[in-house]
């Protein structure tokens, strides 16, 4: 992944790559977790926790933003 504004490349593991691809359009954390649970053998609780950690890192770098509506949506 390349951040044009910062001029930095970021390496992503398999799961992070899947998350990044899914975020091409806004989606809720729950929808993202449901997608990942279809592919990876992980508990729903761990899935949500790992997504939250990864999204927080992306937000801190200005690569995504969280939009609060009825449910938490990542854009």
PDB file of N, CA, C and O in Angstrom, chain B, residues numbered from 101:
ATOM      1  N   UNK B 101       0.845  -1.158   0.000  1.00  0.00           N
ATOM      2  CA  UNK B 101       0.000   0.000   0.000  1.00  0.00           C
ATOM      3  C   UNK B 101       0.895   1.226   0.000  1.00  0.00           C
ATOM      4  O   UNK B 101       1.914   1.250   0.691  1.00  0.00           O
ATOM      5  N   UNK B 102       0.530   2.242  -0.764  1.00  0.00           N
ATOM      6  CA  UNK B 102       1.331   3.458  -0.869  1.00  0.00           C
ATOM      7  C   UNK B 102       0.497   4.664  -0.467  1.00  0.00           C
ATOM      8  O   UNK B 102      -0.598   4.866  -0.991  1.00  0.00           O
ATOM      9  N   UNK B 103       1.010   5.464   0.459  1.00  0.00           N
ATOM     10  CA  UNK B 103       0.373   6.713   0.881  1.00  0.00           C
ATOM     11  C   UNK B 103       1.037   7.828   0.092  1.00  0.00           C
ATOM     12  O   UNK B 103       2.164   8.221   0.392  1.00  0.00           O
ATOM     13  N   UNK B 104       0.339   8.337  -0.916  1.00  0.00           N
ATOM     14  CA  UNK B 104       0.895   9.351  -1.809  1.00  0.00           C
ATOM     15  C   UNK B 104       1.260  10.616  -1.044  1.00  0.00           C
ATOM     16  O   UNK B 104       2.330  11.186  -1.255  1.00  0.00           O
ATOM     17  N   UNK B 105       0.371  11.058  -0.154  1.00  0.00           N
ATOM     18  CA  UNK B 105       0.612  12.304   0.577  1.00  0.00           C
ATOM     19  C   UNK B 105       1.845  12.221   1.471  1.00  0.00           C
ATOM     20  O   UNK B 105       2.612  13.180   1.561  1.00  0.00           O
ATOM     21  N   UNK B 106       2.037  11.095   2.126  1.00  0.00           N
ATOM     22  CA  UNK B 106       3.181  10.936   3.025  1.00  0.00           C
ATOM     23  C   UNK B 106       4.410  10.407   2.297  1.00  0.00           C
ATOM     24  O   UNK B 106       5.522  10.466   2.822  1.00  0.00           O
ATOM     25  N   UNK B 107       4.205   9.885   1.075  1.00  0.00           N
ATOM     26  CA  UNK B 107       5.318   9.315   0.331  1.00  0.00           C
ATOM     27  C   UNK B 107       5.867   8.058   0.977  1.00  0.00           C
ATOM     28  O   UNK B 107       7.072   7.812   0.946  1.00  0.00           O
ATOM     29  N   UNK B 108       4.975   7.256   1.568  1.00  0.00           N
ATOM     30  CA  UNK B 108       5.408   6.048   2.276  1.00  0.00           C
ATOM     31  C   UNK B 108       4.703   4.814   1.727  1.00  0.00           C
ATOM     32  O   UNK B 108       3.546   4.859   1.308  1.00  0.00           O
ATOM     33  N   UNK B 109       5.449   3.707   1.747  1.00  0.00           N
ATOM     34  CA  UNK B 109       4.890   2.396   1.435  1.00  0.00           C
ATOM     35  C   UNK B 109       4.620   1.670   2.750  1.00  0.00           C
ATOM     36  O   UNK B 109       5.374   1.809   3.713  1.00  0.00           O
ATOM     37  N   UNK B 110       3.536   0.894   2.778  1.00  0.00           N
ATOM     38  CA  UNK B 110       3.208   0.085   3.939  1.00  0.00           C
ATOM     39  C   UNK B 110       3.047  -1.355   3.491  1.00  0.00           C
ATOM     40  O   UNK B 110       2.315  -1.632   2.540  1.00  0.00           O
ATOM     41  N   UNK B 111       3.718  -2.267   4.161  1.00  0.00           N
ATOM     42  CA  UNK B 111       3.557  -3.691   3.893  1.00  0.00           C
ATOM     43  C   UNK B 111       2.384  -4.222   4.691  1.00  0.00           C
ATOM     44  O   UNK B 111       2.233  -3.901   5.870  1.00  0.00           O
ATOM     45  N   UNK B 112       1.554  -5.030   4.056  1.00  0.00           N
ATOM     46  CA  UNK B 112       0.388  -5.584   4.726  1.00  0.00           C
ATOM     47  C   UNK B 112       0.444  -7.105   4.688  1.00  0.00           C
ATOM     48  O   UNK B 112       0.801  -7.698   3.670  1.00  0.00           O
ATOM     49  N   UNK B 113       0.087  -7.732   5.808  1.00  0.00           N
ATOM     50  CA  UNK B 113      -0.004  -9.189   5.806  1.00  0.00           C
ATOM     51  C   UNK B 113      -1.299  -9.598   5.103  1.00  0.00           C
ATOM     52  O   UNK B 113      -2.060  -8.742   4.652  1.00  0.00           O
ATOM     53  N   UNK B 114      -1.546 -10.887   5.012  1.00  0.00           N
ATOM     54  CA  UNK B 114      -2.701 -11.393   4.265  1.00  0.00           C
ATOM     55  C   UNK B 114      -4.024 -10.821   4.771  1.00  0.00           C
ATOM     56  O   UNK B 114      -4.851 -10.369   3.979  1.00  0.00           O
ATOM     57  N   UNK B 115      -4.221 -10.842   6.075  1.00  0.00           N
ATOM     58  CA  UNK B 115      -5.487 -10.368   6.637  1.00  0.00           C
ATOM     59  C   UNK B 115      -5.625  -8.857   6.457  1.00  0.00           C
ATOM     60  O   UNK B 115      -6.697  -8.372   6.092  1.00  0.00           O
ATOM     61  N   UNK B 116      -4.567  -8.123   6.705  1.00  0.00           N
ATOM     62  CA  UNK B 116      -4.610  -6.674   6.521  1.00  0.00           C
ATOM     63  C   UNK B 116      -4.909  -6.325   5.066  1.00  0.00           C
ATOM     64  O   UNK B 116      -5.633  -5.367   4.794  1.00  0.00           O
ATOM     65  N   UNK B 117      -4.362  -7.090   4.140  1.00  0.00           N
ATOM     66  CA  UNK B 117      -4.632  -6.864   2.721  1.00  0.00           C
ATOM     67  C   UNK B 117      -6.108  -7.071   2.396  1.00  0.00           C
ATOM     68  O   UNK B 117      -6.699  -6.301   1.639  1.00  0.00           O
ATOM     69  N   UNK B 118      -6.696  -8.114   2.972  1.00  0.00           N
ATOM     70  CA  UNK B 118      -8.125  -8.380   2.756  1.00  0.00           C
ATOM     71  C   UNK B 118      -8.960  -7.229   3.318  1.00  0.00           C
ATOM     72  O   UNK B 118      -9.896  -6.760   2.670  1.00  0.00           O
ATOM     73  N   UNK B 119      -8.619  -6.779   4.519  1.00  0.00           N
ATOM     74  CA  UNK B 119      -9.347  -5.657   5.128  1.00  0.00           C
ATOM     75  C   UNK B 119      -9.233  -4.432   4.234  1.00  0.00           C
ATOM     76  O   UNK B 119     -10.242  -3.788   3.946  1.00  0.00           O
ATOM     77  N   UNK B 120      -8.039  -4.101   3.792  1.00  0.00           N
ATOM     78  CA  UNK B 120      -7.817  -2.921   2.960  1.00  0.00           C
ATOM     79  C   UNK B 120      -8.645  -3.003   1.678  1.00  0.00           C
ATOM     80  O   UNK B 120      -9.233  -2.007   1.258  1.00  0.00           O
ATOM     81  N   UNK B 121      -8.693  -4.173   1.059  1.00  0.00           N
ATOM     82  CA  UNK B 121      -9.487  -4.347  -0.165  1.00  0.00           C
ATOM     83  C   UNK B 121     -10.962  -4.142   0.109  1.00  0.00           C
ATOM     84  O   UNK B 121     -11.663  -3.524  -0.694  1.00  0.00           O
ATOM     85  N   UNK B 122     -11.444  -4.654   1.233  1.00  0.00           N
ATOM     86  CA  UNK B 122     -12.867  -4.512   1.574  1.00  0.00           C
ATOM     87  C   UNK B 122     -13.244  -3.055   1.851  1.00  0.00           C
ATOM     88  O   UNK B 122     -14.405  -2.672   1.708  1.00  0.00           O
ATOM     89  N   UNK B 123     -12.263  -2.253   2.245  1.00  0.00           N
ATOM     90  CA  UNK B 123     -12.542  -0.859   2.590  1.00  0.00           C
ATOM     91  C   UNK B 123     -12.537   0.063   1.372  1.00  0.00           C
ATOM     92  O   UNK B 123     -12.513   1.286   1.518  1.00  0.00           O
ATOM     93  N   UNK B 124     -12.557  -0.516   0.176  1.00  0.00           N
ATOM     94  CA  UNK B 124     -12.650   0.318  -1.019  1.00  0.00           C
ATOM     95  C   UNK B 124     -13.945   1.119  -1.014  1.00  0.00           C
ATOM     96  O   UNK B 124     -14.017   2.195  -1.608  1.00  0.00           O
ATOM     97  N   UNK B 125     -14.957   0.598  -0.348  1.00  0.00           N
ATOM     98  CA  UNK B 125     -16.199   1.339  -0.140  1.00  0.00           C
ATOM     99  C   UNK B 125     -16.523   1.283   1.345  1.00  0.00           C
ATOM    100  O   UNK B 125     -16.171   0.313   2.016  1.00  0.00           O
ATOM    101  N   UNK B 126     -17.187   2.308   1.867  1.00  0.00           N
ATOM    102  CA  UNK B 126     -17.485   2.334   3.307  1.00  0.00           C
ATOM    103  C   UNK B 126     -18.279   1.109   3.747  1.00  0.00           C
ATOM    104  O   UNK B 126     -19.166   0.641   3.034  1.00  0.00           O
ATOM    105  N   UNK B 127     -17.950   0.600   4.922  1.00  0.00           N
ATOM    106  CA  UNK B 127     -18.692  -0.522   5.496  1.00  0.00           C
ATOM    107  C   UNK B 127     -18.577  -0.489   7.009  1.00  0.00           C
ATOM    108  O   UNK B 127     -17.661   0.117   7.566  1.00  0.00           O
ATOM    109  N   UNK B 128     -19.512  -1.144   7.659  1.00  0.00           N
ATOM    110  CA  UNK B 128     -19.481  -1.183   9.117  1.00  0.00           C
ATOM    111  C   UNK B 128     -18.450  -2.203   9.586  1.00  0.00           C
ATOM    112  O   UNK B 128     -18.056  -3.104   8.845  1.00  0.00           O
ATOM    113  N   UNK B 129     -18.028  -2.036  10.821  1.00  0.00           N
ATOM    114  CA  UNK B 129     -17.104  -2.985  11.425  1.00  0.00           C
ATOM    115  C   UNK B 129     -17.750  -4.370  11.460  1.00  0.00           C
ATOM    116  O   UNK B 129     -17.085  -5.374  11.206  1.00  0.00           O
ATOM    117  N   UNK B 130     -19.032  -4.422  11.773  1.00  0.00           N
ATOM    118  CA  UNK B 130     -19.732  -5.710  11.837  1.00  0.00           C
ATOM    119  C   UNK B 130     -19.761  -6.392  10.476  1.00  0.00           C
ATOM    120  O   UNK B 130     -19.557  -7.603  10.392  1.00  0.00           O
ATOM    121  N   UNK B 131     -20.009  -5.640   9.414  1.00  0.00           N
ATOM    122  CA  UNK B 131     -20.020  -6.219   8.065  1.00  0.00           C
ATOM    123  C   UNK B 131     -18.626  -6.704   7.684  1.00  0.00           C
ATOM    124  O   UNK B 131     -18.476  -7.770   7.087  1.00  0.00           O
ATOM    125  N   UNK B 132     -17.616  -5.924   8.027  1.00  0.00           N
ATOM    126  CA  UNK B 132     -16.237  -6.317   7.745  1.00  0.00           C
ATOM    127  C   UNK B 132     -15.882  -7.599   8.504  1.00  0.00           C
ATOM    128  O   UNK B 132     -15.266  -8.505   7.943  1.00  0.00           O
ATOM    129  N   UNK B 133     -16.264  -7.668   9.752  1.00  0.00           N
ATOM    130  CA  UNK B 133     -16.001  -8.856  10.568  1.00  0.00           C
ATOM    131  C   UNK B 133     -16.724 -10.071   9.977  1.00  0.00           C
ATOM    132  O   UNK B 133     -16.147 -11.156   9.906  1.00  0.00           O
ATOM    133  N   UNK B 134     -17.960  -9.901   9.559  1.00  0.00           N
ATOM    134  CA  UNK B 134     -18.714 -11.005   8.963  1.00  0.00           C
ATOM    135  C   UNK B 134     -18.005 -11.531   7.722  1.00  0.00           C
ATOM    136  O   UNK B 134     -17.949 -12.741   7.504  1.00  0.00           O
ATOM    137  N   UNK B 135     -17.465 -10.628   6.908  1.00  0.00           N
ATOM    138  CA  UNK B 135     -16.717 -11.038   5.714  1.00  0.00           C
ATOM    139  C   UNK B 135     -15.477 -11.843   6.089  1.00  0.00           C
ATOM    140  O   UNK B 135     -15.201 -12.881   5.489  1.00  0.00           O
ATOM    141  N   UNK B 136     -14.738 -11.368   7.070  1.00  0.00           N
ATOM    142  CA  UNK B 136     -13.510 -12.042   7.470  1.00  0.00           C
ATOM    143  C   UNK B 136     -13.784 -13.403   8.100  1.00  0.00           C
ATOM    144  O   UNK B 136     -12.996 -14.334   7.938  1.00  0.00           O
ATOM    145  N   UNK B 137     -14.887 -13.517   8.811  1.00  0.00           N
ATOM    146  CA  UNK B 137     -15.223 -14.790   9.461  1.00  0.00           C
ATOM    147  C   UNK B 137     -15.521 -15.881   8.435  1.00  0.00           C
ATOM    148  O   UNK B 137     -15.402 -17.068   8.742  1.00  0.00           O
ATOM    149  N   UNK B 138     -15.906 -15.489   7.221  1.00  0.00           N
ATOM    150  CA  UNK B 138     -16.160 -16.463   6.152  1.00  0.00           C
ATOM    151  C   UNK B 138     -14.855 -17.094   5.662  1.00  0.00           C
ATOM    152  O   UNK B 138     -14.847 -18.219   5.163  1.00  0.00           O
ATOM    153  N   UNK B 139     -13.763 -16.358   5.808  1.00  0.00           N
ATOM    154  CA  UNK B 139     -12.482 -16.783   5.243  1.00  0.00           C
ATOM    155  C   UNK B 139     -11.499 -17.302   6.283  1.00  0.00           C
ATOM    156  O   UNK B 139     -10.770 -18.261   6.029  1.00  0.00           O
ATOM    157  N   UNK B 140     -11.479 -16.672   7.454  1.00  0.00           N
ATOM    158  CA  UNK B 140     -10.463 -16.986   8.452  1.00  0.00           C
ATOM    159  C   UNK B 140     -11.072 -17.662   9.675  1.00  0.00           C
ATOM    160  O   UNK B 140     -12.192 -17.341  10.074  1.00  0.00           O
ATOM    161  N   UNK B 141     -10.339 -18.591  10.263  1.00  0.00           N
ATOM    162  CA  UNK B 141     -10.780 -19.323  11.446  1.00  0.00           C
ATOM    163  C   UNK B 141     -10.410 -18.530  12.692  1.00  0.00           C
ATOM    164  O   UNK B 141      -9.328 -18.698  13.253  1.00  0.00           O
ATOM    165  N   UNK B 142     -11.317 -17.670  13.111  1.00  0.00           N
ATOM    166  CA  UNK B 142     -11.096 -16.800  14.261  1.00  0.00           C
ATOM    167  C   UNK B 142     -12.444 -16.554  14.936  1.00  0.00           C
ATOM    168  O   UNK B 142     -13.484 -16.585  14.277  1.00  0.00           O
ATOM    169  N   UNK B 143     -12.430 -16.314  16.227  1.00  0.00           N
ATOM    170  CA  UNK B 143     -13.687 -16.044  16.938  1.00  0.00           C
ATOM    171  C   UNK B 143     -14.178 -14.643  16.575  1.00  0.00           C
ATOM    172  O   UNK B 143     -13.372 -13.770  16.252  1.00  0.00           O
ATOM    173  N   UNK B 144     -15.486 -14.424  16.624  1.00  0.00           N
ATOM    174  CA  UNK B 144     -16.019 -13.083  16.335  1.00  0.00           C
ATOM    175  C   UNK B 144     -15.430 -12.011  17.252  1.00  0.00           C
ATOM    176  O   UNK B 144     -15.177 -10.890  16.810  1.00  0.00           O
ATOM    177  N   UNK B 145     -15.209 -12.346  18.521  1.00  0.00           N
ATOM    178  CA  UNK B 145     -14.663 -11.371  19.464  1.00  0.00           C
ATOM    179  C   UNK B 145     -13.246 -10.970  19.073  1.00  0.00           C
ATOM    180  O   UNK B 145     -12.909  -9.786  19.063  1.00  0.00           O
ATOM    181  N   UNK B 146     -12.428 -11.951  18.754  1.00  0.00           N
ATOM    182  CA  UNK B 146     -11.046 -11.646  18.350  1.00  0.00           C
ATOM    183  C   UNK B 146     -11.034 -10.892  17.027  1.00  0.00           C
ATOM    184  O   UNK B 146     -10.227  -9.982  16.838  1.00  0.00           O
ATOM    185  N   UNK B 147     -11.912 -11.260  16.122  1.00  0.00           N
ATOM    186  CA  UNK B 147     -12.007 -10.587  14.834  1.00  0.00           C
ATOM    187  C   UNK B 147     -12.283  -9.096  15.037  1.00  0.00           C
ATOM    188  O   UNK B 147     -11.586  -8.249  14.479  1.00  0.00           O
ATOM    189  N   UNK B 148     -13.304  -8.782  15.839  1.00  0.00           N
ATOM    190  CA  UNK B 148     -13.637  -7.367  16.093  1.00  0.00           C
ATOM    191  C   UNK B 148     -12.476  -6.639  16.759  1.00  0.00           C
ATOM    192  O   UNK B 148     -12.186  -5.494  16.413  1.00  0.00           O
ATOM    193  N   UNK B 149     -11.814  -7.283  17.703  1.00  0.00           N
ATOM    194  CA  UNK B 149     -10.689  -6.649  18.399  1.00  0.00           C
ATOM    195  C   UNK B 149      -9.534  -6.378  17.439  1.00  0.00           C
ATOM    196  O   UNK B 149      -8.935  -5.303  17.473  1.00  0.00           O
ATOM    197  N   UNK B 150      -9.220  -7.351  16.583  1.00  0.00           N
ATOM    198  CA  UNK B 150      -8.122  -7.174  15.628  1.00  0.00           C
ATOM    199  C   UNK B 150      -8.455  -6.092  14.603  1.00  0.00           C
ATOM    200  O   UNK B 150      -7.590  -5.302  14.225  1.00  0.00           O
ATOM    201  N   UNK B 151      -9.704  -6.058  14.157  1.00  0.00           N
ATOM    202  CA  UNK B 151     -10.127  -5.013  13.221  1.00  0.00           C
ATOM    203  C   UNK B 151      -9.985  -3.651  13.881  1.00  0.00           C
ATOM    204  O   UNK B 151      -9.464  -2.717  13.273  1.00  0.00           O
ATOM    205  N   UNK B 152     -10.442  -3.533  15.115  1.00  0.00           N
ATOM    206  CA  UNK B 152     -10.370  -2.252  15.829  1.00  0.00           C
ATOM    207  C   UNK B 152      -8.930  -1.767  15.942  1.00  0.00           C
ATOM    208  O   UNK B 152      -8.653  -0.584  15.743  1.00  0.00           O
ATOM    209  N   UNK B 153      -8.023  -2.670  16.258  1.00  0.00           N
ATOM    210  CA  UNK B 153      -6.610  -2.304  16.379  1.00  0.00           C
ATOM    211  C   UNK B 153      -6.050  -1.844  15.043  1.00  0.00           C
ATOM    212  O   UNK B 153      -5.376  -0.816  14.973  1.00  0.00           O
ATOM    213  N   UNK B 154      -6.322  -2.592  13.986  1.00  0.00           N
ATOM    214  CA  UNK B 154      -5.813  -2.256  12.656  1.00  0.00           C
ATOM    215  C   UNK B 154      -6.401  -0.935  12.161  1.00  0.00           C
ATOM    216  O   UNK B 154      -5.678  -0.097  11.621  1.00  0.00           O
ATOM    217  N   UNK B 155      -7.704  -0.748  12.343  1.00  0.00           N
ATOM    218  CA  UNK B 155      -8.356   0.486  11.892  1.00  0.00           C
ATOM    219  C   UNK B 155      -7.810   1.682  12.657  1.00  0.00           C
ATOM    220  O   UNK B 155      -7.622   2.751  12.075  1.00  0.00           O
ATOM    221  N   UNK B 156      -7.552   1.522  13.951  1.00  0.00           N
ATOM    222  CA  UNK B 156      -6.980   2.613  14.745  1.00  0.00           C
ATOM    223  C   UNK B 156      -5.622   3.028  14.186  1.00  0.00           C
ATOM    224  O   UNK B 156      -5.311   4.218  14.136  1.00  0.00           O
ATOM    225  N   UNK B 157      -4.816   2.063  13.768  1.00  0.00           N
ATOM    226  CA  UNK B 157      -3.512   2.376  13.178  1.00  0.00           C
ATOM    227  C   UNK B 157      -3.678   3.109  11.852  1.00  0.00           C
ATOM    228  O   UNK B 157      -2.957   4.068  11.575  1.00  0.00           O
ATOM    229  N   UNK B 158      -4.629   2.656  11.027  1.00  0.00           N
ATOM    230  CA  UNK B 158      -4.882   3.330   9.753  1.00  0.00           C
ATOM    231  C   UNK B 158      -5.385   4.752   9.975  1.00  0.00           C
ATOM    232  O   UNK B 158      -4.981   5.677   9.271  1.00  0.00           O
ATOM    233  N   UNK B 159      -6.262   4.919  10.950  1.00  0.00           N
ATOM    234  CA  UNK B 159      -6.786   6.255  11.274  1.00  0.00           C
ATOM    235  C   UNK B 159      -5.669   7.182  11.745  1.00  0.00           C
ATOM    236  O   UNK B 159      -5.613   8.345  11.345  1.00  0.00           O
ATOM    237  N   UNK B 160      -4.793   6.675  12.582  1.00  0.00           N
ATOM    238  CA  UNK B 160      -3.688   7.482  13.110  1.00  0.00           C
ATOM    239  C   UNK B 160      -2.784   7.989  11.986  1.00  0.00           C
ATOM    240  O   UNK B 160      -2.179   9.054  12.102  1.00  0.00           O
ATOM    241  N   UNK B 161      -2.697   7.225  10.905  1.00  0.00           N
ATOM    242  CA  UNK B 161      -1.877   7.622   9.761  1.00  0.00           C
ATOM    243  C   UNK B 161      -2.682   8.425   8.735  1.00  0.00           C
ATOM    244  O   UNK B 161      -2.141   8.851   7.714  1.00  0.00           O
ATOM    245  N   UNK B 162      -3.979   8.631   9.008  1.00  0.00           N
ATOM    246  CA  UNK B 162      -4.823   9.398   8.107  1.00  0.00           C
ATOM    247  C   UNK B 162      -5.228   8.637   6.851  1.00  0.00           C
ATOM    248  O   UNK B 162      -5.577   9.252   5.843  1.00  0.00           O
ATOM    249  N   UNK B 163      -5.187   7.303   6.896  1.00  0.00           N
ATOM    250  CA  UNK B 163      -5.496   6.502   5.712  1.00  0.00           C
ATOM    251  C   UNK B 163      -6.963   6.119   5.610  1.00  0.00           C
ATOM    252  O   UNK B 163      -7.447   5.828   4.516  1.00  0.00           O
ATOM    253  N   UNK B 164      -7.677   6.114   6.726  1.00  0.00           N
ATOM    254  CA  UNK B 164      -9.122   5.879   6.762  1.00  0.00           C
ATOM    255  C   UNK B 164      -9.715   6.800   7.811  1.00  0.00           C
ATOM    256  O   UNK B 164      -8.998   7.416   8.600  1.00  0.00           O
ATOM    257  N   UNK B 165     -11.023   6.881   7.806  1.00  0.00           N
ATOM    258  CA  UNK B 165     -11.700   7.611   8.877  1.00  0.00           C
ATOM    259  C   UNK B 165     -12.933   6.831   9.285  1.00  0.00           C
ATOM    260  O   UNK B 165     -13.543   6.132   8.475  1.00  0.00           O
ATOM    261  N   UNK B 166     -13.289   6.959  10.548  1.00  0.00           N
ATOM    262  CA  UNK B 166     -14.462   6.293  11.089  1.00  0.00           C
ATOM    263  C   UNK B 166     -15.586   7.306  11.134  1.00  0.00           C
ATOM    264  O   UNK B 166     -15.420   8.424  11.622  1.00  0.00           O
ATOM    265  N   UNK B 167     -16.731   6.898  10.618  1.00  0.00           N
ATOM    266  CA  UNK B 167     -17.913   7.751  10.588  1.00  0.00           C
ATOM    267  C   UNK B 167     -18.933   7.155  11.533  1.00  0.00           C
ATOM    268  O   UNK B 167     -19.344   6.006  11.366  1.00  0.00           O
ATOM    269  N   UNK B 168     -19.341   7.923  12.519  1.00  0.00           N
ATOM    270  CA  UNK B 168     -20.341   7.442  13.490  1.00  0.00           C
ATOM    271  C   UNK B 168     -21.734   7.706  12.930  1.00  0.00           C
ATOM    272  O   UNK B 168     -22.107   8.852  12.683  1.00  0.00           O
ATOM    273  N   UNK B 169     -22.485   6.655  12.737  1.00  0.00           N
ATOM    274  CA  UNK B 169     -23.895   6.744  12.376  1.00  0.00           C
ATOM    275  C   UNK B 169     -24.611   5.806  13.326  1.00  0.00           C
ATOM    276  O   UNK B 169     -24.288   5.773  14.514  1.00  0.00           O
ATOM    277  N   UNK B 170     -25.571   5.044  12.837  1.00  0.00           N
ATOM    278  CA  UNK B 170     -26.203   4.057  13.705  1.00  0.00           C
ATOM    279  C   UNK B 170     -25.199   3.002  14.140  1.00  0.00           C
ATOM    280  O   UNK B 170     -25.230   2.526  15.275  1.00  0.00           O
ATOM    281  N   UNK B 171     -24.306   2.644  13.222  1.00  0.00           N
ATOM    282  CA  UNK B 171     -23.231   1.713  13.513  1.00  0.00           C
ATOM    283  C   UNK B 171     -21.933   2.354  13.076  1.00  0.00           C
ATOM    284  O   UNK B 171     -21.942   3.251  12.233  1.00  0.00           O
ATOM    285  N   UNK B 172     -20.828   1.917  13.626  1.00  0.00           N
ATOM    286  CA  UNK B 172     -19.529   2.453  13.268  1.00  0.00           C
ATOM    287  C   UNK B 172     -19.188   2.048  11.837  1.00  0.00           C
ATOM    288  O   UNK B 172     -19.083   0.860  11.529  1.00  0.00           O
ATOM    289  N   UNK B 173     -19.017   3.040  10.968  1.00  0.00           N
ATOM    290  CA  UNK B 173     -18.689   2.786   9.568  1.00  0.00           C
ATOM    291  C   UNK B 173     -17.297   3.300   9.284  1.00  0.00           C
ATOM    292  O   UNK B 173     -16.926   4.385   9.730  1.00  0.00           O
ATOM    293  N   UNK B 174     -16.530   2.533   8.550  1.00  0.00           N
ATOM    294  CA  UNK B 174     -15.178   2.911   8.166  1.00  0.00           C
ATOM    295  C   UNK B 174     -15.215   3.371   6.723  1.00  0.00           C
ATOM    296  O   UNK B 174     -15.749   2.682   5.854  1.00  0.00           O
ATOM    297  N   UNK B 175     -14.647   4.534   6.473  1.00  0.00           N
ATOM    298  CA  UNK B 175     -14.658   5.075   5.110  1.00  0.00           C
ATOM    299  C   UNK B 175     -13.238   5.389   4.679  1.00  0.00           C
ATOM    300  O   UNK B 175     -13.021   5.856   3.561  1.00  0.00           O
TER     301      UNK B 175
END
